[in-house]
Amino acid sequence: MKHPIDIAPELLCDQLLALRPEMPRLASACALTSEAWDGDLTRPRGPRVAQILAGLNADETTLLTALLGDPRLQQRIDDKALARDFGAPIAHRLEELRRLDNAPELTERSPAPRQAENLRRLLLSLVSDVRVLLVKIAAVLETLRALPHQNDPQQRQRSAATALHLYAPLAHRLGLGQLKWELEDLAFRHLEPETYRRIAAYTEEKRVEREQWIEHMRQRLAVTLSEAGIAARLYGRPKHLYSIWGKMRRKQLSFDRLFDVRALRVHVDSVADCYAALGWVHTLWDPIPEEYDDYIAHPKPNGYQSLHTAVRAEDGKTLEVQIRTDEMHSRAELGVAAHWRYKEGQSGGGDPFQNEIERLRHALAEGEDTRVKVERVYVFTPRGEVLELPRGATALDMAYTLHTELGHRCRGARINGRLSPLNTPLAHADQVEILTRTLPQPRRDWADPQAGYLVSQSARNKVRAWFRARERESARHQGRELWDRTMRRLGLSREQQTRLLQALSLRSEEAAWQALGENRLTRTALLKAARALLAPGALEAEAPTIKRVDNTPGSLNLAGMQAEAAQCCRPRPGEAVIAFVTRGKGLRLHRPDCPNLRHLRAEHPERVIPVDWPGNARLPQRIDVEIWALERPDLLRDVGNVLAQYHARLAASHSHTDRRTGLLRMRMTLEIPPETSWGGLVEKIASIRDVDEVRQL
């Protein structure tokens, strides 16, 4: 701590103005903060925050923002007065700083480690200029310095956790190493007091003493290298307590196994100078062989290159020395091997946010454009978790990001507590609550980019996939009904159905259902393939009409003997027939291609005789038909009217409703005059409204 925490405001201002005499506007800002001083040591003071930033060579705009960002001034001066007296850019930065100070998600709870990265991204997205974030980091450091004066232990824990998980990593990434280690050590002190005291006891010396020892080693090595003709730039790097504890925990080492508590970094001009400098380090001090790593000959996977060694220097204390070229250092700090990525376990290359951090870090060092360019939007769930979404994302995008089913069930959203249309673009730090219905019910226009509901292509694909799945399911259901109805009416066994699937080059019944529902397999093609598997007699039975011959039906009596049509193939008057002589029941007339006749001919050839229908037969024709139709009260009346037109008599009937299809199935035995075309009768019944199918059995 450079100055006492309770130093008088006038003295603080004098010290700041002495550091920056070329900035006269600081005096008027300091005067305002002095007038507002209330003696509360727990809140950061503008002049103290400005002094921290002055030590980092911050510009006038940053220092004015730090001074006027004193929380005591918020109720004393309005934005118009600030813009009038100090300019609109300063007023705008102060507005953004207040937004950071007042965000409840950043101040009212300790951040969960898994959410810390998104919170850090949110912090950067809330400012238009990274220098506002520098002021906030310095103010957080001042808050930690004053924690001993904070009486609320829970507030101390929250402040320490926020500093450790949010602001210290940002300070590290932005190249503010001095602020980073002090933030970590002060937070560590309050979060893990016992561990902090134990690590402090391990070091056995005060930080100032360690820094003086390291500076002595730095000067000694610098003289040695200079005398050897090696141009080198040396930097001391004392290890702070939080870093020591982190390495002990990460590598599960005891304190006496740490060799980089005190460290030097050596920058030289070439790779040859790296190895030459290494030789002089080992000449000057005793090396510890197992702690030597050559990352120049064998770079790390992320491209990091350097020579690492540990030695026992004066007083038996260990010292780590890293040797590299300026190019290696630049690549390690700003390129794909950035040290903060190595420490935090991040991978490099493809993250736009990481690339923007590196650009801002370089901009701060070189005085270039510090305007923040964040291509994502960061919003809060009702539970305080931070989500990263594409720029322009909506609440519906957020729902699909959380879970596909949540997106399908989304019916609305509350943004910052207010009901909002689903196509409302989200802004940084919005709190979004997704409202859902019980069952999924997405809308087709969600997938339309012009409608503005979704900016994420993956979310639009999820909507389209849902509708495709529903369409496939509906087609599959329809195809299954058609398949089952066809198999049942044709009477195909399971074995025959398997052969039918093979004939159709389909792997399963499910594939057949899908093909039928999507009309890739037509009903006509299915019937044709099915009938091709049946015996010739069955094929004839499935035909919708039977061609008649032009001879006159006559009596079934042959030479005084009784004769009647066999029930297996049911020949009709006018067709060619062959008689089988039964025992006591006269002749049974079969069609020549009847399968049963083939068996009878093989077993009793002497009882099979060729015959003709008698020319004078005028007996009625008997046919069996099966009707499938949608059930309605007047259906039987319509069928009866058709039968009356053809002078048909209903000899027998049976009907039931299929539970799966909902269709009424009727089987009828009809007797019609011999001169009547039964094929015409079947066609007439098929034309009745709501009749799905008619076939002769």
Buried (B, 14 or more C-beta within 10 A) or exposed (E): EEEEBEEEBEEBBBBBBEBBEEBEBBBEBBBBBBEBBEEEBBBBBBBBBBBBBBEBEBBBBBBBBBBBBBBBBBEEBEEEEBBEBBBEBBBBBBEBBBBBBEBEBBEEEBBEEEBBBBBBBBBBBBBBBBBBBBBBBBBBBBBBBBBEEBEEEEBBBBBBBBBBBBBBBBBBBBBBEEBBBBBBBBBBBBBBEEBBEEBBEBBEEEBEEBBEBBBEBBEBBBEBBEEBEBEBEBEBBBBBBBBBBBBBEEEEEEBEEBBBBBBBBBBBBEBEBBBBBBEBBBEBBEBBEEBBBBBBEEBEEBBBBBBBBBBBBEEEBBBBBBBBBEBBBBBBBBBBBBBBBBEEEBEBEEEEBBEBBBBBBBBBEEEEEBEBEBEBBBBBBEEBBBBBBBEEBBBBBBBBBBEBBBBBBBEBBBBEEEEBEBBBBBEBBBBBBBBBEEEBEBBEEBBEEEEBBBBBEEBBEBBEEBBEEEEEEEBBEBBBBBBBBBBBBBEBEEEBBEBBBEEBEBEEBEBBBBBBBBEEBEBEEBBEBBBEBBEEBBEBBBEEEBEBEEEBBBBBBBEEEEBBBBEBBBBBBBBBBBBBBBEEEBBBBBBEBBBBBEEBBEEEEEBBEEBEBBEEBEBBBBBBBBBBBEBEEEBBEBBEEBBEEBEBBEEEBEBEEBEEBEBBBBBBBBBBBBEBEBBEBBBBBBEBEEBBBBBBB
